Amino acid sequence: MKLYFAPNSRAVRIAWLLEELGLDYDLERFQLGQPEMRAPDYLNVHPMGRVPALQDGDTVMFESGAIIQYILARHAKGRLQPSEDSAEFPIYLQWFHYCEGMVMPPMNSIVVETILLPPDRRSEVHARRATKLLGQMLVAIEQRLEGRDYLVDDFTAADIMTGHACLMSGRVGVDLSALPNIRAYNARLAERPALVRALAL
Ligand SMILES: N[C@@H](CCC(=O)N[C@@H](CS)C(=O)NCC(=O)O)C(=O)O
């Protein structure tokens, strides 16, 4: 497998998963913002020139959640997700997709308004609104983590998706002081050797 990767991006999720599963992979490494991500060769892999993308034999695909579901289905032998006939499976899917569906949209706005736009085009109002919204999205995770170490029972790929978003929330400056379960969760995730290795790529 070849992972199209950039540090500090959602591609870390895929590297984290591959490390958790002990699978071999090659890395095509970019830096976010690098012009090579918009070169025709890479636009054939990802039409928006974004990361992550994955090549596995003849399969070339993008979207971090889809890539994770694909790797789990083809290469994980049932690891890192509850079995499809279990009561936990729908809950696992819910928290897996909560990440891109609910947490990342306000996070994207924060990154746009505080980092990507040139200073004279940034809007403090938009940034504040997105930060407030992101805080609200995190409250649901905070409640879910009450009395739990992970979003389902054991560590699953839902923790790779939504856990990664929780870790990123701290990094984009969201105040986590009123969210002790998320702070403990982030600390727990940060100790996982597979994540440490993925973050070092
Ligand atoms: N929903 C997509 C989002 C992909 C995405 O926006 N990736 C960002 C990094 S986290 C990117 O490549 N940005 C570079 C750019 O826009 O130039 C996924 O989950 O894979």
The ligand as an SDF file (V2000), in Angstrom:
LIG
                    3D

 20 19  0  0  0  0  0  0  0  0999 V2000
  -12.6980   14.9940    4.0620 N   0  0  0  0  0  0  0  0  0  0  0  0
  -11.3540   14.8250    3.5750 C   0  0  0  0  0  0  0  0  0  0  0  0
  -10.5740   16.1000    3.8220 C   0  0  0  0  0  0  0  0  0  0  0  0
   -9.2310   16.1190    3.1160 C   0  0  0  0  0  0  0  0  0  0  0  0
   -8.5070   17.4270    3.3920 C   0  0  0  0  0  0  0  0  0  0  0  0
   -9.0940   18.5120    3.3240 O   0  0  0  0  0  0  0  0  0  0  0  0
   -7.2100   17.3230    3.6770 N   0  0  0  0  0  0  0  0  0  0  0  0
   -6.4230   18.5020    3.9980 C   0  0  0  0  0  0  0  0  0  0  0  0
   -5.4190   18.1950    5.1170 C   0  0  0  0  0  0  0  0  0  0  0  0
   -6.1770   17.6950    6.6140 S   0  0  0  0  0  0  0  0  0  0  0  0
   -5.5710   18.9160    2.8120 C   0  0  0  0  0  0  0  0  0  0  0  0
   -5.0820   18.0850    2.0850 O   0  0  0  0  0  0  0  0  0  0  0  0
   -5.3450   20.2130    2.6360 N   0  0  0  0  0  0  0  0  0  0  0  0
   -4.4200   20.7000    1.6580 C   0  0  0  0  0  0  0  0  0  0  0  0
   -4.9940   21.7170    0.7640 C   0  0  0  0  0  0  0  0  0  0  0  0
   -6.1810   22.0430    0.8520 O   0  0  0  0  0  0  0  0  0  0  0  0
   -4.2100   22.1810   -0.0390 O   0  0  0  0  0  0  0  0  0  0  0  0
  -10.7300   13.6030    4.2690 C   0  0  0  0  0  0  0  0  0  0  0  0
  -11.2010   13.2550    5.3630 O   0  0  0  0  0  0  0  0  0  0  0  0
   -9.8220   12.9770    3.7070 O   0  0  0  0  0  0  0  0  0  0  0  0
  1  2  1  0
  2  3  1  0
  2 18  1  0
  3  4  1  0
  4  5  1  0
  5  6  2  0
  5  7  1  0
  7  8  1  0
  8  9  1  0
  8 11  1  0
  9 10  1  0
 11 12  2  0
 11 13  1  0
 13 14  1  0
 14 15  1  0
 15 16  2  0
 15 17  1  0
 18 19  2  0
 18 20  1  0
M  END
$$$$
